Amino acid sequence: MERISRFTIDGSDDLEQRLAALCEMAASGIRARIPKTKIEGLLLGGGYGRGEGGVLRTAEGDRPYNDLEFYALLRGDCRVNEKFHGAALHKLASELSAAAGLDVEFKILSRHKLQSSPCTMFYHDLVQGHKRLVGPEALLDGSERHRQGGNIPLSEATRLLMNRCSGLLFAWARLAAPQFSAESSDFVARNQAKAQLAFGDVALTVNGQYHFSCRERHARLRRLQVDIPGAPLEDLVAHHRAGVEFKLHPIRSNETRAALLRRQTEISDFAASMWLWLEGRRLGRTFADAWDYARSPVNKCAETHPLRNLLINAAIFRGSGVSGSKLFRYPRERLLEALSLLLWDPHTARDPARLRAVQQRVRSRATAFPDLVSAYASVWRRFN
């Protein structure tokens, strides 16, 4: 194992030592459960792998906030390795989660997959910002395509914004629920902060300036010259600053529903402007509003293969709610269109055409907002 640098910006020595001990346990656990001939390496990714993990300040001292995300690089096909070694890694993750008091994940990759896959935001973050726990120094040689943030395609910016705006949608459902608990307050505040961070990250990705470090991204954003209708640059920077601060120093929110509602409205309105700007840039056309976007026939996932999409639709949906050109469209298009209506179109609940459009895309006959959000979530979990 290489010498481990810091996991956080300013966490206590006790927290740093605790995280280092968990990494040692993960490395030992991998060696004990996976044949030596299969192991290429083990990486710690996520915020702690990049040295920017969240530090939760408590009366008992600093505590970790984010999940620990380990990536086991194993020789051979990832799907075959998942079949034969996934259960062992899942058990190890459960054991470490119990010992650590936080969620620990192990995901299976391989050097070949890293070297041959197209550039994505996830691969850029992992290759550029990680801690190598097992494996040679040259473990990631051949993965250079992922090192340049300018190689990340606009479809990745859309995917990021879709996921963070989905978090806003789920937050709206919490805010609209009859009961609003402390856990709901924390959920809403956390998803608001994630969306705020994503706004700036999207602007940087569009301009080829994305970077794996959130602090460096914020410095670049402050120097960026970008004109986004409805999203002034000073507001974009302010949102991103709040997102970075929450990422590095998260808090357990106990804000009232009313206070969170006010911020939710502001952030959701800002997200709508970001969404229409991004998708207009990516798809090469102008969208007047969410309804115009949702009903546009343009292929919103043109980077995917039509025949593969047909097989996915046949296997997952079995023809239900899929017809015509949608048979050859990647199912994420359903999410993009349904999300825009559920989150930003105030007429969806009252206009039969809009409601029907959402129902078709989330495969549901529901009419109530919470039920439509639940149906959306079931599709989102598959294709986010």
N, C-alpha and C positions, 0 to 999 in steps of 0.2 A: 504494500500500500504506500502510495506517495504521501509526503508530508501534507497534512490537511491544513489549508488556510482557513480563515474565519468563515463561519456559516452566516453570520449576521453583521450588520454595520456596527452596532453598538450594544449587542447583548452582553450580559454578564459573563464572567469567566465560568461560573457554574453552568450556565446554559450552554456555552460553547463545549465544555467538557462532556456534558450530557449528550449532546448531539454527536460528538466524536465517538463516544462509547457506543452509541447506536449504530454508527457506521461500522465499527469494528465487529459488532454482533452480526450485522448484515453480511459482511464479507466472510466471517467464519461460517455463518449459516449456509451461504451459497456453496462454499467448498465442501461442507458436510453433506449436502443434499444433491448436488449436481456432479456427475462424473467429471473428473479433471480434464479429460479429453474434449469435453463439450464446451468448457468455459473459455470464452475469449476475454471477457472483462466484466466489470461491474462499475456503473457510474451512479453517482448521486446527482439528480437533476433538480428541477424546480428552483424556487427561490433560495433554499439553503445551499444547493449546488452552485449557484451563482454568487454566493456570499451576500445575498440581499434578502435573507429569510425574515419573516415577521417576528417581532419581539413583543409579546404580550406582557405588559407591566402589571403585576399583581402584588397584593400585600405580602405574599410569601416569596416574592422575587420574580425574576424574569422567567417566562414560560414560552415554549414554542407555540406558534399559532397555525402555521401551514402544515399540510401533509408532508411526509417524507416520501419522495418519489425516487425509487431505485430502478435502474435499467440494467437488466442482465443480458449481456451480449453472448449468445450461444451459437456455436457452429451449426449450420444446417438451416433448413426451412423453419421460419418462425411459427407457422401453423402446426407443424409436426412437433416442434419443441414445446409448444403450448399444450398439446395433447399429452405428451409424455412427462413434462416437468411442471406444468402449470399448477397442478394440485399441491405439489411440494412447496412451490414458491408462495402459493396462497396461504398454506399453513404457516410458513415462516413469517409472512406478513402479519397474520393474526397473532402469533406469539410476540412479535416485536411491538405491535400496536398495544397489546395488553401491558407489556413492560414499560412502554414509553408514555402511555396515556394520551396518545394521538394516533391518527390514522397513518399507517405505513403501507405503501403499495410497491409491488414488484411487477415490472412489465418486461416482456421478452422482446429483444431486438437481436440483430446480428450485424457484424461489420459489413457483410455483403449488402444487406438492406439499406444501411446508412449510405454506402458508397453508390448504390444504384438508384435510390429514390430521388424524385424531383425535390427541389428546395421548398421547404415549408417553414412557417414561423416556429413550429415545434422543433424541427431538426436544427434550425439555426440556434435557437436558445440552448438546446442540449449540447451541440457540438462546441459552441463558443463558451458556454457557461456551465461547467460541471466540476465535480470532484471525482477523480479516478481512484477507486478503492481497490480494484483488482485488475490486473492486466498490464501490458507493457506500455512504455511511454508513447510508442508509435501506434497505439490502439486505434486511433481515429485517422491515421494517414489514409488518404484516398477519399476523404469526405469533405474536400475543400470547397465543393460547390455550395455547402451549407454555411460557410463562414461569412459570406458577404450578404449583409442585410438587403442590399439593392437587388438581389436575385429573387426575393420573395414576391410572388405574383399577387395581383390585386384580389384574386379570388380568396387568398388567405386573409386579407383585410376584411372582406365581406364575411368570411366565416367567423373571425374574431368578433366583429360587431354584431353578427347574428346571435352568437352565444351570449354576449354581454347584454344585448337587448332582450334576449329570452329571460335573463335574470331579472330585468326590469319588469317584464310581463308577469313572472312568477311573484315578484314583489307586489305588483298591483293586486294580484289575487289575495295575498296576505292582508293587504291594507283594506280590502273590501270585505273580508271575512267578519262575521259577527263578533268573534272573540279575537283580541289582539294581545298576545302574551309577550313576555320579555324575549322569548326565543324568536318570535315573529319580528320584534323590533331589531334584533341583531341580524336576522336574515335580510331584512329590507335594507338596513344601513350598509351591510357588506356588499350587497349586489349593486347598490347605488355607487359605491366607491369603485367597484370593478368596472362599471360602465364609464365612469369619469376617466379612469386610467386609459380605457380603450379608445376614447375619442382622440387623444393625442397620438396614441400608437398607430391608429388608422391613418391620420394625416401624415405621419412620418413614413409609413409604408407606401402610401401613394406617391410620395416624393423620393422614394428610394433611400431613405435615411433611417430605417429601423435599426435598432441595436439591442443586443440581449440584456443590457443593463438598464433598469428603469431610471436610474439617476442620469446616465448618459443620454437616454432618450429625452428626459426633461430638459437637459441643457441644449440639446439639438432643437427641441421644439421652440424654445425661447428665441432661437436664431432663425427660425423658419419663416419664410414669406409665403403665405397661403391665403387665398380669398375663398371662404366658404359661405355662401348665402345663408343668412340666419344663424350663423355660428361665428361671431367675431373672434379674432385671434386672441384678444386678451381674455375672453371667457374660456376659450379652448385651453389656454395655458393655466388658468385658474382651476379648471376642472382636473386637468392632469396633475397639477401640484397636489390637489386634495387626494387623488388616487394614489400617487406615489407615497404620500405621507401615511395613508392607511395601509398600504402594502408593507411598509417598513415598520410602522408602529400601530398595528391594529388595536382596536378597542372593542369591548363588548357593549353594544349600544343599549341604552335604556330610555331612548327618546320616546316621546309620546307619538301616538298615531298622527295627531294633527301636525306636529313638527315634521315628521317624515313625509306626510302627504304634500306639504308645501315644497319640500326639496324634490320629491318624486316627480311632481308636475314640471318643475324647472328642468330637471335632468332628462325627462322623457321628451319634452319639446326640443331640447338641444339635440337629442339622439335622432329625432326625425329629420332635422336639417342635415346632420352628418350622413344619415342613411341615403337620402335622396341625392346628396352630392357625390358620395362614394359610388353608388350604383349608376349614376349618370356617367361618371368618369369611366367606370369599368365596362359598362355596356354600350357606351357611345351614343347615348340619347338622353333627352331631358324628360323627367317625370314631374308632372305638376303636383301630385300628392300621392298618398298611399294607395288609393283606389286606382289611379292611373298606373302606378307601378304594378299592382297585383294582377290587373287584367291585361297587361301588356303581353303579347305573344312572344316577345324576345326570349331566347333560350338563356336562362339565368345561370346555368351551369354548363356552359358550352365547352368547358375544358374536359368534360367527361365523355366516355365513349357510348354512342347510342345503343349498340348491341348489348354491351354490358349492362346498361341501364334497363334494357328490356328484361334481361334475366333477373336483375334485382327486383324489379317491380313484380314479375311473375312469382318469384319465390317468397317475397315478403307480403305483398298485398293481394296476391292471387286474383288480380283483376278488379278488386273492390275499389271503387272510386277512381280508377285509372282508365282513361279512354283517349282515343285519338293520339295526338302528338305527345301527350303526357306519358304514354307507354315507353317512349324512347328518351324521356327526360329523367335526370337523376333526381331521386326523391327529395333531396335538400331543397329543390325548387319549391316544393310544397311548403316547407318551413318559411322560406323567404317571403312568400306571398301571404301566407296566413299570418305570420308575425306582423307584417306591415299593417294589416287590417285590424287585428286584435289590439295592437298597441297604439296606433295613430289615427285610425279612422273613426270619428265619433258617430258615424251613421251606420256602422256595422250592425248594431243591435236592433235598429229600426228598419233598415232597408232589406227587403227579402233577397235581392240579388247579391248584396254583399254578404249577408248571413249564409246564403247557400254556397257562395264561393269559399268561405271559411270551412263550412261543414264538409265540402268535397275534399278540401286539402288536408283536413285532419281526420277524415274518415269517421264522422260522427253526425248524429242527428240532433245533438244537443242544441239548445237555444240560450241557455243561461251562461253568463260569462265564466263562472268558475268551472263549469263542465267543459266548455270549449277550451279553456286553458289546460285542463287536465288531459283532454284528448290531444292537444298540441304537444304537451310534454311527452306523451307516449311515443309520438313520431320523432320528436327532438332527441330523445335518448338513443335512438338508433342512428340518426344521421347528422349529429352535431359535429 
